Amino acid sequence: MKTVDAVAALGALAQENRLEIFRLLVSAGPSGLPAGQIADELGLAPNNLTFHLDRLRAADLISVRRNGRLMIYKARYKSMNGLVDF
């Protein structure tokens, strides 16, 4: 992992809501969680959640896939491990 990528990832995680989202997704495992469930579990408004999810995606810490009408978010363990190794 390059320094610039580590700084981006650490910056994304240096915010309470984003850190909680990331921790929840790591705990959820490789199947991930739908956005609505993340919002419900953390008590975040949908527009606020979207903002934070976008920041985590930009830092390459999470990924998203569509499952019908649901957007499923999951932690990117390779990126997480790369940050830990850094």
C-alpha positions in Angstrom: 0.0 0.0 0.0 1.3 3.4 -0.9 1.5 6.2 1.7 -1.2 8.3 -0.1 -3.6 5.3 0.0 -3.0 4.8 3.7 -3.6 8.4 4.4 -6.9 8.3 2.5 -8.0 5.2 4.3 -7.0 6.5 7.7 -8.7 9.8 7.0 -11.9 8.1 6.0 -11.8 6.1 9.3 -11.1 9.2 11.4 -14.7 10.0 11.6 -17.0 8.4 14.2 -19.9 7.4 11.9 -17.6 6.0 9.2 -15.6 4.0 11.7 -18.8 2.5 13.1 -20.0 1.6 9.6 -16.7 0.0 8.8 -16.6 -2.0 12.0 -20.2 -3.2 11.4 -19.3 -4.3 7.9 -16.2 -6.1 9.1 -18.3 -7.9 11.6 -20.9 -8.8 9.0 -18.4 -10.8 7.1 -18.1 -11.3 3.3 -21.8 -11.4 2.7 -22.1 -7.7 3.7 -25.2 -5.8 4.7 -27.9 -3.9 2.9 -27.8 -0.1 3.3 -31.1 0.0 5.1 -29.9 -2.4 7.7 -26.7 -0.4 8.3 -28.9 2.7 8.7 -31.2 1.0 11.1 -28.5 -0.5 13.2 -26.5 2.7 13.5 -29.4 5.1 13.6 -28.3 7.1 10.6 -30.5 8.9 8.2 -30.3 7.5 4.6 -28.8 10.7 3.1 -26.2 10.8 5.9 -25.4 7.1 5.5 -24.9 7.6 1.7 -22.4 10.4 2.3 -20.3 8.2 4.7 -20.5 5.1 2.5 -19.3 7.2 -0.5 -16.3 8.3 1.6 -15.4 4.7 2.6 -15.8 3.6 -1.0 -13.5 6.4 -2.3 -10.9 5.2 0.2 -11.3 1.6 -1.1 -12.3 0.3 2.3 -15.7 -1.0 1.2 -17.4 -2.3 -2.0 -21.0 -2.4 -3.1 -23.1 -4.7 -5.2 -26.7 -4.6 -6.3 -29.0 -7.4 -5.3 -32.4 -6.7 -6.9 -33.4 -3.4 -5.4 -30.9 -3.6 -2.5 -27.5 -2.2 -2.4 -25.2 -4.6 -0.4 -22.1 -3.1 1.2 -19.2 -5.1 2.4 -15.7 -4.5 3.8 -12.8 -4.9 1.5 -10.6 -7.2 3.7 -7.7 -6.9 1.3 -7.6 -3.2 1.7 -8.1 -3.5 5.4 -5.2 -5.9 5.7 -3.0 -3.7 3.5 -3.7 -0.8 5.8 -2.8 -2.9 8.9 0.4 -4.2 7.2 1.3 -0.6 6.3 
